[in-house]
Amino acid sequence: MIASSLIDIGINLAHDSFNSDRDAVIARAAQAGVVQMIVTGSTGSSTRQAIAMAQGHFGRLFATAGVHPHYARELSDELLAELRQLAALPQVVAVGECGLDYYRDLSPRAAQQKAFHRQLELAAVIGKPVFLHQRDAHADFVAILREHRSGLAGGVAHCFTGSREELMACLHMDLAIGITGWICDERRGSHLLPLMSEIPADRLLLETDGPYLLPRDLPSKPESRRNEPAYLPHIAATVARARGTSVEELARSSSEATRRLFGLPAAPVAG
């Protein structure tokens, strides 16, 4: 177990599966050495909740503000105006989760593309990085992002699960790469293992994406099958082995990279 070193860059702590024990989840994360977390905003409602959590856990929790492609049809002019105000708050460290998802197509692709453009424009205006989602939409994702990349203050390809070609495209756009417990799944994530050594240490970030993506090889799985930040050290150990480095070194480099990209302060001293 790692003491006082890891940052979870993507945790959906506003999800209703955390309603009954959210404070305990935060406490377990700290006990596991996850000293800071970025709570993902994926709708207007979850963005507001994420910000409220960040305000209640100053210096430990931070928030993103945005609309996930699943909900792209909900990004009205009114919500975009509200996001502009919310994203400017000091507790908000990125715009998103935004991007494209052609795997589920829960919003029409045209609506997804429009929402992606609008959120990238917002990020450029307020000068904060973007928290990016892409699934089965690589070509359109890259094309749209390239239109805006020069005006952006950085970004992370959240929950990266793609091919080497997709990784190289993201790195070429100077994006950070977020790695989740997907890498712990021998059925669908083993292709990521040899890619870990190709990601520069200053652009490799760690995340759980809880409550989703519980590491498949976790020795003792919860009955709920819910993922949470306390399992981030397990993901870190897998990534470190794949890179041929120590967990301590990975924790140091990934936390430094996270703080640099999102402008996070040092973690508060426990007590």
N, C-alpha and C positions, 0 to 999 in steps of 0.2 A: 504493500500500500504506500502511496506517495503522500508525504506530509506537506501541506501548504504550498502547492505548486501549480495546479491545473486550473484552466479556465474552460468552461463549457460554452462555446460560442453560439449554440442553438438548442434551446430547450423550450418546448411549448407548454410553459408552466400555467398558462391560462386555460388549458384543456380541462374539461370537466372531470376527467379521471383523477385530477389532483385536488378536487374540491374538499375532500374529507381529511386530507393530511398534508396540505401544501407546506405548512411550517415544518413538519417533520421531514419532508423531502429536502427542504433547504438545509435543515440541521444535519441530515445524513450526508449531504453533499460536502458540507464543511468538514465533517468527521473523516470523510474519504480523501480529503486534500483538495477538493474542488473549491477554491477560494472565491471565485467570481463566476457569474453566469450572465449570459445575454438571453433575455426572454423574447421569444419571437412573436411579433405582431403579424397576423396573416389576414385579418379583417379589421373593420373599424372597431368592433367590440373588443377583439383580443388585443389590439393595439392599445386601447384605453386601459385594459386590465394590466397589460405588461408595464405600462408607464406607472400605474398606481403601485404595482409591486416594487418597481425600481425606486419609487419615492419612499416606500416603506422600509427598504433595505439599502440605505444609502451606501454607496461604495462597493456593495457586494452584488447587487442585481442592476442590470441595465436593460434597455429595451430597444427593439426595432419598431418601425412604424411603416406599415404597408399593407398591400392586398395581394394575397397569393393568387396565382393564375386560376385556381379552382373557382375563385370568387370574383374574377375579373369583371363579370357583367354588373357587379355591385358598385364598381368604381364610378360613381356619379360625379358631376361637377362639385356638388356640395361636399361629398366625402373627400374628394381631392383637396378642396380648400381647407377642410379640417385637418387632413394629413399634413398639409403645409405648415399649419400652426403646431401640430403635435411633434412633427419631425424636428422642429427647431428647438424643442426643449432640451435642456442639458442632459436629462436622463436617457434620451434617445441617441444611440450611437450609429445607427444606420437606417437607410430607407429599404424597405422590403419586409417581408419576403416577397420578392417580385420576380417575374420571369415567364416561362412558358412550360406547359405540361400537356403534351399531346398523347400521353399514355391513357389518361382518363377522359380528357376533353370535357370536363364538367362545365366549362364555359366555352362558347364558340371561339375558334382560333382567332378570328378577326378581333374579337373582344379582348382576348388575351394579349394580342400584339399591341393593340391600342393602349391597354392598361400598362403594359411594359414600357412603351415609349414614354407615357406620361409620368411614370414613377422615376424613370431614368432622368427625365428633364427636371423633376423635383429635386432629385439628389444633387444634380449639378448646381441648381440654384442655391440650395442651402449648404452645399459644400461638405456633405457627409458621404461615406462609402455606401455601397449597395450590398444587400444580402440577397443572393441570387439563387433562383430555383430553375432547374432545367431537367425535363424528362422526355425522352423520345422526340426532342425538338431542337437538336443541336444546330443544324444549319441555320434555321430562322433565328435562334437564340444568338448565335455568333454575329449574324448579319445585323441584327438590331443593336446589339451591344457595341459593335464597331462604330456605328453611327454616332454614338454618344460618348465613347470611351475617353476621348481627349478632354472632355469637360468634367469627368468624374474624379472624385477624391478616393479612388481605389474601390475594391470590392472583393467579395469572396464567393467562389462557386461552392455554395452550401451543399452538404451531403453529396459529394462527388462520388459517382458510381460508374463513370463512363470508361471508354477505351483509352489506349495510349494516345491515339490521334486526338481525341477530345481533350485529354489532359494537356497535350502540347498546345492546342489552340487556346486554352484558358491561360496557360503560362505565358504564351506569346502576347496576350492582352494584359499581362502583368497582374493577373488576379491571384489572390490567395486561394488555397484549396482546403475545404473543410472535409474531414474524414470522420465517418460515423462507424457504428457497429456493423454496418453492411460488410466491412472487411473481415468480420469474424464469422461470416456465413460461408462455409465451404461449398455450398451449392451454387451460389450466385455472386459471391464476392471475392473468390480466390484470385481472380485476374488482377485485383488491385494490389496484391502483395508485391509483385515485382516492380510496380510503378512507384512505390513509396520512395525508393532511392533516387528517383528522378525529380522529385519535388524539392526545390531549395528549402533549407531549414527555415529560412525567414519568411516562407510563404505556406508553411504546413500548419494548419490549425486543427483543433480537435473538438468534437461535439457528440452529443448523444442523440439529438433530435427526439428526445423523449416526449410523449409516452411511446413513440414509435421505435422500431428498429432495436428491440432488445437483442443484445449479442447472443447469437445462436449457441455459442460454445461456452456461455457463462456456466461455471460449475454448479451453482445453486440458483435456479431460476425462481422468481416469485410466482405464486399461483395466478396472480392477476395478469401475468405476461406483460406488465407495464415496465417500460424502460424509464430510468431516472438518472440524474447526474451522478449519483454515488457509484454508478457502473463505469464512469469515464476512465478510471485507472485501468480497467480491464482492456478497454479499447486502446489506450495509450501503450500498454504492454505489447499488444499485437502489432501496432504500428512500429514500435521501437525494434522489435525482433526483425521485422521486415526490412528495416533500414540498417540493421547491424549496429545499432547504437544502444546506449543505456536509456532506461525509462527516465532517469533523472535529467539527462541531457535533452531528451525530447520535451520533457515538461518545461525545462528552462527556455528552450528555443521557441516552442509553440506559444508559451505565455508571453514572451517578449514580442513575438510577431503579432499576437492578438492585441496587446496593449498599443503597439505602434499603429496598426491599421485602424482601430476603433477609438483611439485616444483615451484608453482607460487609465485611471490612476493606479498606483500600487494598491494592493488589497489592504483593507483595514486590519490592524493587529487584533487578533482574537482576544476576547475578554470583556 
